[in-house]
Structures are given as C-alpha cells and as structure tokens.
Amino acid sequence: MRGGRPRERSGRSFGWTPASDRAGPAAHRMRGVLDGEPDREAVPAGFVTSLEPGDEGLPRELLGRAKGEGDH
C-alpha cells in the first residue's frame, strides 16, 4: 500500500482505490491503540462493552466472517 490507498490488479497494471472512507482510518487508529496496550484484552473489551444492545452481536458476526474467509 502506498499513500494510504490499496492497489488492486487491473489487467496488466494496478488500479488505485481512494482511501476516503472513514472506516479504514478508524480501524487503523484502533489497531494502533491495540498494539500499544500491554493488556490486549482491555481494548476490545472496553469497545464491546460500550456498544448499544443492538450492535453487540456485530463484532462476533464480523469475526465469524473473517474466520470463514480464512477456511477457503
């Protein structure tokens, strides 16, 4: 990745995807906090416990999807 934008194959060359979405930078910041915390459980635990009741299952669903993608 260069300049914060992922590149993807497009024929014999690469196409650049703009990094203008807000989720990417937010995820990067969260990863930085997680990497800098000696108690790695504290960061995700604090995040999950702060979620609204309707959003509590989202991290589990996303983890399940990620695990399923790695099984291919």
MIZA-847234 format. One record per residue (C-alpha): residue number from 1; residue in one letter; x negated, y, z negated. Coordinates in pm, 1 decimal. Example, Ala and Ser with C-alpha at 12.3 -4.5 7.8 and 13.67 -1.06 7.14 Angstrom:
! MIZA-847234
PT  num  residu         X         Y         Z
PT    1       A   -1230.0    -450.0    -780.0
PT    2       S   -1367.0    -106.0    -714.0
! end
This chain:
! MIZA-847234
PT  num  residu         X         Y         Z
PT    1       M       0.0       0.0       0.0
PT    2       R    -128.9     342.5      90.9
PT    3       G      11.2     676.6     -13.1
PT    4       G     283.1     514.9    -221.0
PT    5       R     452.4     372.5      86.1
PT    6       P     465.0      -1.3     161.4
PT    7       R     385.7    -105.4     513.3
PT    8       E     550.2    -388.5     699.2
PT    9       R     460.6    -568.1    1018.5
PT   10       S     641.0    -432.4    1320.8
PT   11       G     528.8    -632.3    1621.8
PT   12       R     152.5    -593.3    1655.0
PT   13       S     139.8    -283.0    1436.8
PT   14       F     265.4    -172.1    1098.0
PT   15       G     564.9      43.0    1016.7
PT   16       W     568.3     261.9     707.2
PT   17       T     860.3     272.5     467.3
PT   18       P     911.7     604.8     288.0
PT   19       A     884.7     585.2     -89.1
PT   20       S    1163.2     830.8    -151.3
PT   21       D    1387.2     606.4    -358.1
PT   22       R    1393.4     679.2    -731.1
PT   23       A    1384.3     314.0    -842.0
PT   24       G    1030.2     249.2    -717.0
PT   25       P     857.9     525.4    -914.6
PT   26       A    1068.7     448.2   -1222.5
PT   27       A     969.3      81.6   -1204.6
PT   28       H     604.4     184.7   -1166.7
PT   29       R     626.2     401.6   -1480.0
PT   30       M     795.0     120.8   -1673.1
PT   31       R     518.0    -116.9   -1568.4
PT   32       G     257.1     133.8   -1687.4
PT   33       V     424.1     156.7   -2028.0
PT   34       L     444.8    -222.1   -2049.1
PT   35       D      78.4    -262.0   -1953.1
PT   36       G     -29.9      -5.6   -2214.1
PT   37       E     165.2    -157.9   -2502.6
PT   38       P     -11.9    -421.1   -2716.7
PT   39       D     326.6    -565.6   -2820.6
PT   40       R     451.2    -658.1   -2472.3
PT   41       E     784.2    -778.3   -2610.0
PT   42       A     867.0    -440.4   -2765.4
PT   43       V     906.2    -252.4   -2435.2
PT   44       P    1158.6    -477.8   -2261.6
PT   45       A    1336.1    -547.9   -2592.3
PT   46       G    1382.6    -175.6   -2651.7
PT   47       F    1508.0    -127.4   -2298.6
PT   48       V    1752.8    -419.1   -2307.6
PT   49       T    1896.6    -324.2   -2645.8
PT   50       S    1962.3      29.8   -2518.8
PT   51       L    2175.4     -89.2   -2225.7
PT   52       E    2550.2     -34.7   -2213.3
PT   53       P    2755.3    -351.9   -2272.1
PT   54       G    2844.9    -380.7   -1902.5
PT   55       D    2478.0    -368.7   -1799.6
PT   56       E    2340.4    -622.3   -2048.1
PT   57       G    2351.6    -912.5   -1802.2
PT   58       L    2171.0    -724.4   -1524.8
PT   59       P    1812.7    -798.4   -1639.5
PT   60       R    1899.2   -1168.9   -1672.2
PT   61       E    2057.0   -1171.4   -1326.0
PT   62       L    1753.3    -999.7   -1173.4
PT   63       L    1514.8   -1239.8   -1345.1
PT   64       G    1719.4   -1532.0   -1215.0
PT   65       R    1699.4   -1395.7    -860.8
PT   66       A    1323.8   -1340.8    -888.5
PT   67       K    1274.7   -1694.0   -1018.7
PT   68       G    1486.9   -1832.0    -733.9
PT   69       E    1280.1   -1643.8    -475.2
PT   70       G     962.0   -1799.6    -610.8
PT   71       D    1103.1   -2151.2    -573.5
PT   72       H    1102.1   -2145.7    -191.1
! end
